[in-house]
Amino acid sequence: MLHHASKIGSARAGTRLSLPSPMQLLTRLSELLATWERRARERRMLAEMSPHMLKDLGVTRSDASAESQKPFWQG
């Protein structure tokens, strides 16, 4: 049993946890903020569309209203 436990310990020692670099974190944050801004803008535009424009898109007023009321962070 002790021999088995030492194998597990050595396997864990060979595995390293890789954390993202500060630049990678900034890139991810920038991408997330851009996504949130795009969603908010698109939802505002959707809320302002005429019934004719929504029909052209194949979107009901009810669906447009539900989508435009979602918070920007919700996908």
Buried (B, 14 or more C-beta within 10 A) or exposed (E): EEEEEEEEEEEEEEEEEEEEEEEEEEEEEEEEEEEBEEBBEEBEEBEEBEEEEBEEEEBEEEEBEEBBEEEBEEE
